């Protein structure tokens, strides 16, 4: 297995290579996110040999109906199964994969919010996005991770597709779903696939330091800024 994602025997497997390989296990993105967190507990952004073996063991446990936790590593389970593991093109996402987890109706709503925030050259700065994130009332560490995952090209701004990713993650978090440490391949906008690797483990930081509570209350509201609170998912 490790030869297929580390053919040069560097001793480490990068985030994007590992994510694409583990995705072939057929497990859900939520389960794979938990597996990554346990295999890379120090948030290094890559897996060494030991971490990769932990990930494989946990994949096998999940495929056989066991919980994904460190105690499951002691269970006796069959080897993990991966689709198309003989292919030399494992680290390249399938060209036919165009599905995006952001639904059409969601995207239309998020596009409306995006336009109401007056983007410049099709981009929103962190200062413009922050009030929307803060209005969700989610913890700052969660919002920091949402920003980190949604700014896919790491330019400090969100375009329309990246903003949709951020809103999708916020709405899922409001429904008590955990925000993943690694952006699932299905959430990467089709326009950005094969271009930008996604690295977990980066320290999540909001675009700027959060304003005091009083200033949050007095922040001018755009027509859609409060929509996180007033609109169901």
KAGI-V781123 format. One record per residue. N is the residue number from 1. SS is DSSP state (a for helix, b for strand, c for the rest). NEAR is the number of other ideal C-beta (glycine too) atoms within 8 Angstrom. D_LAST is the distance of its C-alpha to the last C-alpha in Angstrom with 2 decimals. Layout:
# KAGI-V781123
n: (N	N)
ss: (SS	SS)
near: (NEAR	NEAR)
d_last: (D_LAST	D_LAST)
This chain:
# KAGI-V781123
n: (1	2	3	4	5	6	7	8	9	10	11	12	13	14	15	16	17	18	19	20	21	22	23	24	25	26	27	28	29	30	31	32	33	34	35	36	37	38	39	40	41	42	43	44	45	46	47	48	49	50	51	52	53	54	55	56	57	58	59	60	61	62	63	64	65	66	67	68	69	70	71	72	73	74	75	76	77	78	79	80	81	82	83	84	85	86	87	88	89	90	91	92	93	94	95	96	97	98	99	100	101	102	103	104	105	106	107	108	109	110	111	112	113	114	115	116	117	118	119	120	121	122	123	124	125	126	127	128	129	130	131	132	133	134	135	136	137	138	139	140	141	142	143	144	145	146	147	148	149	150	151	152	153	154	155	156	157	158	159	160	161	162	163	164	165	166	167	168	169	170	171	172	173	174	175	176	177	178	179	180	181	182	183	184	185	186	187	188	189	190	191	192	193	194	195	196	197	198	199	200	201	202	203	204	205	206	207	208	209	210	211	212	213	214	215	216	217	218	219	220	221	222	223	224	225	226	227	228	229	230	231	232	233)
ss: (c	a	a	a	a	c	c	c	c	c	c	b	b	b	a	a	a	a	a	a	a	a	a	c	c	c	c	c	a	a	a	a	a	a	a	a	a	a	a	c	c	c	c	c	c	b	b	b	a	a	a	a	a	a	a	a	a	a	a	a	a	a	a	c	c	c	c	c	c	a	a	a	a	a	c	c	c	c	c	c	c	c	c	c	c	c	c	c	c	c	c	c	c	c	c	c	c	c	c	c	c	c	c	a	a	a	a	a	a	a	a	a	a	a	a	a	c	c	c	b	c	c	b	b	b	a	a	a	a	a	a	a	a	a	a	c	c	c	c	a	a	a	a	a	a	a	a	a	a	a	c	c	c	c	c	c	b	b	c	a	a	a	a	a	a	a	a	a	a	a	a	a	a	a	c	c	c	c	c	c	c	c	c	c	a	a	a	c	c	a	a	a	c	c	c	c	c	c	c	c	c	c	c	c	c	c	c	c	c	c	c	c	a	a	a	a	a	a	c	c	c	c	c	c	c	c	a	a	a	a	c	c	c)
near: (10	8	7	10	13	13	6	4	6	5	6	8	13	10	13	10	12	15	13	13	14	13	8	11	13	6	10	5	10	9	10	15	13	10	15	15	9	13	12	14	6	5	9	7	10	12	11	10	8	6	12	16	8	11	15	10	12	15	13	12	14	13	12	8	4	9	5	11	6	5	5	12	9	4	7	2	9	4	4	10	7	9	7	7	9	3	6	4	5	13	8	7	8	5	4	4	8	5	5	8	8	11	6	5	6	12	10	8	11	13	10	9	14	12	8	10	13	6	12	7	4	6	10	12	10	11	7	10	15	12	11	13	14	12	10	12	5	10	5	7	7	10	14	11	11	16	16	11	15	12	12	13	8	6	6	7	9	10	10	9	9	14	15	15	16	15	13	13	13	14	11	10	14	10	7	4	7	6	10	10	9	11	10	11	12	8	13	12	12	7	5	11	10	4	5	7	6	12	9	11	11	8	4	10	7	13	10	7	4	7	7	5	5	6	8	9	6	6	10	4	7	8	5	10	14	8	9	12	8	5	7	2	6)
d_last: (39.77	40.21	42.64	40.02	37.75	40.64	43.60	45.45	45.44	44.12	42.95	39.33	36.35	33.99	30.23	29.57	32.36	31.28	27.63	28.78	31.34	29.19	26.55	29.39	29.36	26.57	24.59	20.85	19.74	18.82	22.36	23.95	22.41	24.03	27.22	27.39	27.02	29.88	32.00	31.71	31.72	33.36	30.71	33.49	31.30	33.58	35.06	38.77	40.60	39.90	36.18	36.07	37.92	35.53	32.61	34.60	35.45	31.88	30.83	33.67	32.61	29.01	30.40	32.63	30.04	30.76	28.51	28.09	30.14	33.55	35.38	34.50	36.69	39.70	38.86	40.91	38.72	39.51	38.96	35.51	34.93	33.68	33.49	36.08	37.49	40.74	39.36	40.66	37.58	35.16	34.10	33.12	29.75	30.30	30.70	28.90	25.61	23.34	20.08	17.17	14.10	12.03	11.51	13.27	10.67	8.54	12.02	12.98	10.40	11.34	14.91	14.94	14.12	16.69	19.31	18.97	20.03	23.26	23.70	27.36	28.56	25.05	24.28	22.58	24.54	23.33	24.22	21.86	18.86	19.65	18.69	15.08	15.04	17.02	14.85	12.21	15.18	15.06	18.66	20.67	21.57	18.00	17.44	20.82	19.95	16.81	19.26	21.93	19.99	18.55	21.98	23.30	26.60	27.15	28.30	26.58	24.44	21.25	21.53	18.84	18.08	18.26	15.91	13.28	14.04	13.72	10.26	9.18	11.14	9.88	6.21	8.15	10.59	8.62	8.19	11.94	12.49	15.51	15.75	18.56	21.93	22.44	20.09	19.86	21.77	18.96	16.92	19.99	19.86	22.60	24.46	25.00	25.98	29.61	30.05	28.60	28.83	26.12	27.74	26.33	28.08	28.11	27.89	24.49	25.22	23.22	24.80	26.88	27.67	25.15	26.48	27.82	25.67	27.56	26.86	23.11	23.46	25.58	23.64	23.53	20.08	19.27	17.55	14.22	14.85	13.43	10.24	8.53	9.87	9.75	6.53	3.74	0.00)
